Amino acid sequence: MDDLSVAQLSAESKTKMIEKLYFTKPLRLLFAALICLSSGVAGAQSSAPTMKAVVVHEYGGPKVLKYEDVPRPEPKENQILVRVMAAGVNPVDGMIRSGMFAKYEKDVFPMIPGADIAGVVEKAGSKITKFKAGDPVYAYVSLKNGGGYAEYAVATESEASQKPKLLTYVEAAAVPVVALTAWQALIDTAKLSAGQTVLIHGGSGGVGSFAIQIAKAHGAKVIATASTANQDLLKQLGADVAIDYTKTKFEARSYGVVKKGGFIVTIVGRIDQAELEKHGIRGASLSVKPDSGELAEIGKLIDENKIRVIVSQTLPLFDAIKAQEQVATGHTRGKIVLKIADEPK
């Protein structure tokens, strides 16, 4: 009997026929077992805790950022679960979302963006020794384990540090990625020492604002560039010489202005080896990485009032599209932060 003939039977006749064809006793038991198993899984899924998050399901413009309910992560034995109070927004977030690094990534969707978080430890894995539930932390988290645009995120001990006491959670969320970028460029890569002179492009931005202050804290003389509107900010951050790049085309002459034997670090592209050799200088391209020890050092400088954090705008989590659109302009003073929850009492 074909499918059309079955469809024409009465409901009662079809039931009897299907039972006769398929429901031998062993199959009845198997079918019942599958139903029970399926019901058990569905029940487990429905009872699993969820959270609000911004999720990317495909590469594209800011509109691919979706605010939705997703399963809450569960920390592994070497991770902490953080109840996120705030998440920093960085230019690289938009680059990742657009697919700029797609050839290096596999099986990334669905993806929660954001590497900067500040919050409170909700739960600690069995191998965690530095943190306990209730600790205030900030971290540079890995997207592989779920990013920071969410109510909860996981981090390892190598990614997280105690939150600076002087900072709110919103301010703390503005720190990790940009501060570590500045630190690793100046201290780890260029080996900055007291008495040296540093030229910092984009001194009013996220990385630049930290680079000025980290350099000054290490005894360097700082020359920094920014637009006309941000000249006063450069001085407030500690720059010894402030240059208006709208009036002095300084960026194009970076290789030429560095003293012979000097060092250039770029975070926006590949270093030009031919230019280095031409001017008798050294250089490197930087790719920042999480480092809890360096994050702790930065936190000390913040609590010693040697570094101030600039947050130009705070937006709710569901406004992640607006936040990324603003950051993409390249004219954000300091950082934009997504506020996810109220400060703990």
Stockholm file with secondary structure:
# STOCKHOLM 1.0

chainA/1-345         MDDLSVAQLSAESKTKMIEKLYFTKPLRLLFAALICLSSGVAGAQSSAPTMKAVVVHEYGGPKVLKYEDVPRPEPKENQILVRVMAAGVNPVDGMIRSGMFAKYEKDVFPMIPGADIAGVVEKAGSKITKFKAGDPVYAYVSLKNGGGYAEYAVATESEASQKPKLLTYVEAAAVPVVALTAWQALIDTAKLSAGQTVLIHGGSGGVGSFAIQIAKAHGAKVIATASTANQDLLKQLGADVAIDYTKTKFEARSYGVVKKGGFIVTIVGRIDQAELEKHGIRGASLSVKPDSGELAEIGKLIDENKIRVIVSQTLPLFDAIKAQEQVATGHTRGKIVLKIADEPK
#=GR chainA/1-345 SS CCHHHHHHSCHHHHHHHHHHHHCCHHHHHHHHHHHHHHHHHHHHHHHSCEEEEEEESSSCSGGGEEEEEEECCCCCTTEEEEEEEEEEECHHHHHHHHTTTGGGCCSCCSBCCCCEEEEEEEEECTTCCSCCTTCEEEEECCGGGCCSSBSEEEEETTTEEECCTTSCHHHHHTSHHHHHHHHIIIIIISCCCTTCEEEESSTTSHHHHHHHHHHHHTTCEEEEEECGGGHHHHHHHTCSEEEETTTSCCGGGHHHHSCTTCEEEESSSCCCHHHHHHHTCEEEECCCCCCHHHHHHHHHHHHTTSCCCCEEEEEEGGGHHHHHHHHTTTCCSSEEEEECSCCCC
#=GC SS_cons         CCHHHHHHSCHHHHHHHHHHHHCCHHHHHHHHHHHHHHHHHHHHHHHSCEEEEEEESSSCSGGGEEEEEEECCCCCTTEEEEEEEEEEECHHHHHHHHTTTGGGCCSCCSBCCCCEEEEEEEEECTTCCSCCTTCEEEEECCGGGCCSSBSEEEEETTTEEECCTTSCHHHHHTSHHHHHHHHIIIIIISCCCTTCEEEESSTTSHHHHHHHHHHHHTTCEEEEEECGGGHHHHHHHTCSEEEETTTSCCGGGHHHHSCTTCEEEESSSCCCHHHHHHHTCEEEECCCCCCHHHHHHHHHHHHTTSCCCCEEEEEEGGGHHHHHHHHTTTCCSSEEEEECSCCCC
//
